[in-house]
């Protein structure tokens, strides 16, 4: 059975319930935009502060997209002030020029020619000086930039970030949420153990760890699946990138399947060692994955390990990277059968309709656009 998808504002939603909430968000965002001066730094700053302080309630990731849009527009306005400010500056310059011209006109024609000639010479010298200084400054900055880039490249200490997590027992403090189409979806509170990290970077959505391996990293999410391919937690360029959640997943209200991507680095960083699971003996020593969202802790049993690839849109085949939610029980079990068929070995772990899954995905060199995939079921 093919899965029906719904699209709102460039995002794909896989259930009618999520589509309903997305439409509500889109309508609310449209009203806010219509009531906001998009070219006013003051108005946008106020709106951004209100969004950060959760004055407006959004049900889906469209709210995060809107916050990023406001933040980007605010940054552009600060770099390039609105036209009105430029006009005021131009008027001040024009007035100054008028005053200067009055003094200039007091000289006779011969003196005016000499003054103009001298001014042209000075202007040429000024432009040449600025040009030379600009080249020198660019050269110096390039040198310093290359030096510090090489020095700082890949230096981010993820063990240091791990220490920022607070070991807090939240068993008695977690709340359960029952959602219907008519009820408002309130995001759960952020776990105390992740508050410090979240304040450092609000794109954090969780933490992934596999015992006795180097996989112990924050998981990020933004409005596209490209940014964290080459940026680290500190939002610096880093060829290792970061682990990140698919843009269409929702950490606050988890999808049936949450997909986490990461580079297969030769150094072993990120998902560089994930393909160790190609050996059943390695799986038996590391059968579980710990994945916390910033809202809820989670422990997962590995179910399937397989190789796949990115297919053309018109190819009729199971595409694991499209499997986020299901519309029916039949569709769920059909996906389970497909992954079981592809799995390199039988773990003995199965899932029932209603279970929550995670999928870890990284590149695989065994074929063009190849992928190595590990799928696990949440057990608590």
N, C-alpha and C positions, 0 to 999 in steps of 0.2 A: 504494500500500500504506500503510495507516495505521500509525503508529508506536505501539507499546505502551509506556506509561509505568508506572513503579513509584514508589509514594509511601511514604516512611518519615519519620516525625516532622515532617510538614509540608513536606518537600522532595521534589522530583520527580527521579527517576533514570531514565535512558533506556536503559540496557543492563542485562542480567542480571548482569554482572560488578559494575557499580557498586551495583546493588541488593543483591548478596551482601555487599559490604563495608559498605554502609549498615546492613544488619541487624546485622552484627557490632558496628559502632559503637554502635547503639542499645542492644544488649544490655549492652555494657561500661558505657555511661553509666548505664543503669538500676542496675547493681550498685554503681557509685560513689555514686549518689544514695542508695541504700538503706543504705550504710555511712557516710553523712555526716549530721551534725546540721545541718539546713538553717536552724536558728534560732540557731546559734552563730557569732558573729563570728570567734572564734579558729579554729574548724574550717574555716569557709569561706575564711578568709584563707590557711590552710595549703593547702587544695585549689586555690585560685586560683594560688598560687605554684607548686604542682606542675604545674598545667596550662601555665603560662607557661614553665616550665623543661622542658616536654616529657617529664615523667615517664610520662604516659600516651600511648600511641600510637593515633592515630585515622587511618582511611583516607580519610574523606570530610569534607565541610564540616560534618557533624553535630558534629564535634569543635570547630570554631570556634563553632557555635551554642551548644554546652554551655558553653564558656569565657565567652561573652557573658552567658549566663543566670546563671552563678555570679557574674560581675562585677556584674550588675544587682542580684542578691539581696544581695550584700555591701554595695553602696551603700545599699540600702534599710534594712538592719539598722543601718548606721552612722548613718543619719538618724533612725531610730526604733529605739532600743535594745530588746532583747528584754524580755519581760514581767518576768522575774526581777529585772532591774536596777530596773525601775519599782517592783516590790514593796518592794525594799530601801529605795528613796527614800521610799516611802509610810510605811514603818515608822519611819524616822528622823523624818519630819514628825509622825507620830502621837505618838511619844515626846516630842518637843519640846512639842507641844500639851498633853500630859498634865502635864508639868512646869509649864507656864505656868498651867494650870487650878488646880493645887494652890495656887499663889500667889494666884490670883484669888479662890478660895474663902475666903481668910483675911479678906477685906473684908466689911463688913456689907452688907445688901441695898441700901440707898440708894446706897452708894459703888459697888456693882457695876453698878447702873443707869446711873450717870454714866459709869463706865468704858466700858460697852457702847455708850452714845450717842456718846462721843468716838471710840471705835474705828470705829464706822460712818461717822462724818464723815471720818475719816482714810482709810478704805477707799474712800469715794466720791471723795475728792480724788486718791488714788493712781490709781484707774482712769481718772479724767478726764485726769490728767497723762499717763498711758501712752497714752491714746487720741490726745491732741493731738500728743504726740511721735511716735507712729506715723505720723500723717498727714503731719507735717513731714518725717519721715525718708523716707517713700514718695515725697513730692513731690521731695525733693532727689535721691533715687536715680533717679527717673524722668528728671529734668532731665539729670543726669550721664550716665545711660544713653543717652538720645536724642542727647546731644551727641557722646559717643564712638562711638555707632553710626554716626551720620552721618559722623564723621571717619574711622572705620576701615572703613566699609562698602566691600566690594570692593577693599580695599587690598592683599590678599595678593599677594605678589610671586612669581609662578611662575618667573620667571627666576632668582630667588634659590634656589628649590628645585632648579632644574635644575643650578645650580652645585654642589649637594651631591652630585650624581652623580659618581663617580670614573671617569675614563677608564681602564679596565683591559682589556687584551686577555685574554679568557677562552677563546680558541679551544682552547688546550691543556689547559684545566682542566675543561671541561664533561664530565660523565659521561653515559653512555647507560643507560637503564633498560628491562629487559625484564620485563613483568608478566604473570603468569598468575593464574588464579583462586585457586590454592593458595598463591602466594607473597605475602608481605607487601609492601605498597606503602610504601616509605620516601620521604618528601618529599625532593626534591633540596635541596642547600644554597642559601641566598640568595646571589645574586651580590654580590661585594664592592662593586661600584659602587652598589648600592642599600641597603647595610647602614645607613648613616647616616640615610637617609630613613625606612627601615622602623622604626628605633628611635624616630623622632619620631611616627609613626602606624602602628600595626600593621595597619591596614585597607588599607594600600597593597598592591596586587598587581601593579603594572606601570607602564609609561610609554609614552605614545603621542606620536609626532612625525611630522609631514609637512613635509618641507623647503620653505623659502620661504613658509611660512604661519604663522599665529599658533597653530596646533595643536601645542602642545609642553607637554603636561600630564601629571601623575601620574594613574593610573587606580586607583580605589578599589573596594572591595567590602565589603558587609555582608550581614546575614541577610535583608534585604528590599530592594526596589527603590525605596524612598521616601526614605530618610535623606539620601542624597547628591543628591537633587533640590534641596535648599536648604541644604546645608552644604559648606564648603570643606575643604581639606586639614587645616587647623588645628582642624576640628570646630566652627567658628563658623558662625552663621547667615549665609548668603550667597545672595542671590537667583540668582546665577549657577550655584550648585550646583557639582558636580564631574563629571568623566567617571567612570563607574563600570561595572564588569563585572556582567552579569546574575547574580543570586543563585544560579542553578543551574549556573553554569559553575565549572570547577575549574582554577585557574591552575597548580597543581602538576602535574596530569595533564590537559592540555588536551583539551577536547571536540573533536568534529569541527569545530564552529563556535563561536567565542567572540564573544558579542555585547556591544558597548560602547555605552552610552547617554550622551547629553549634550544640554544645552539648546541651542536655536537662539536665541542672544542677538542682539538688534539691534546691540549694541556690537561684535559679531564675536567675543566671547569664547566659550570652550568650542567647540561645533560651529556657531557663528554663521556661519562661512564654508564649511561643508561643502557647502552647495548650489551652490557655485561649480562643483562637478563635474557639474552639469546640462549644462554646455557641454563638448563633446568637446575643444575646443581647450585648455581648462584641464586636463583629464585628461592630455593629451599632454605638458603641461609638468610635471605632478606625478603620474606614474604609480605611484609607490611609497609605501608606508606603513611606518614603523618602529614596531613594537610589541614591547617587551620585557616579559615577565613578570619578577617579581623573581627567578625561577629560571633564565631562559633568554632570550637575545637573539633577535630575530626580524625578518626583512625580508619584506614582502608586496607582491605585484603586484596591482593593482586589476583585478577581473574584470567586475563588474556594478555599474551605477548605476541605481537605479529609484525610483519613488514607490509607496508602498503606504499602508495604513491599518490601524488596529486593528479587527478584525472581531468580530462576535458569536460566542460559543462554538458556536452551532448552524450557522454558515455553513460550508459545505463549500468551502474555498478554501485555497490555499497561504498559510500564515501564517509569514512569515520569522522572526518573533520566537519561534516554537515550534521552529525548526530549530536544535537544539543537537547532537544525535547521531543516528545512523542505525542501524537494525537489519540493513540489507542493502545490497548494491551497487545493486540496483534503486532502492531508496529514495533513495540518494545522487544518482544520475543523474536521477531524477525531480525532485528539488529544484533541480539545476543547470539542467534544462530550463525549469522555472518561472521562475527568476531571469533566465535568458537571454531568455526571451520578454518579460519586463517591462522589461529593460534599455533605457535611453534611446539607447544606441549600442553598437556591437560593438567591444570592446577587443582582440579576438583572443586573449585569455588564457582558457584553460580549465583545469579541474581534473580529476584522476583520483581514483578511489576510494582512500581512505587519506590524501589530502592534508589539511592543516589549514587552516582558514579563519578570518578574522575578519570581523565585520559591524559597521559604524559606523551608528548609528541616531539620528536627531534629528527634531524636529517639523517639519511642513510645512503651510503655511497654504492650500495649494491645495484642500483639502477637509477636512471635519470629521474629527478624529482622524487627520489625514494624517501620514505619515512619509516622510522622505527617507533613503535607504539606500545605503550604499557597501559592497560585499563584495570582499574581497581574499584571495589564496591565498599561503600561506607558501612562500617559495622558499629560505630558509636560516635 
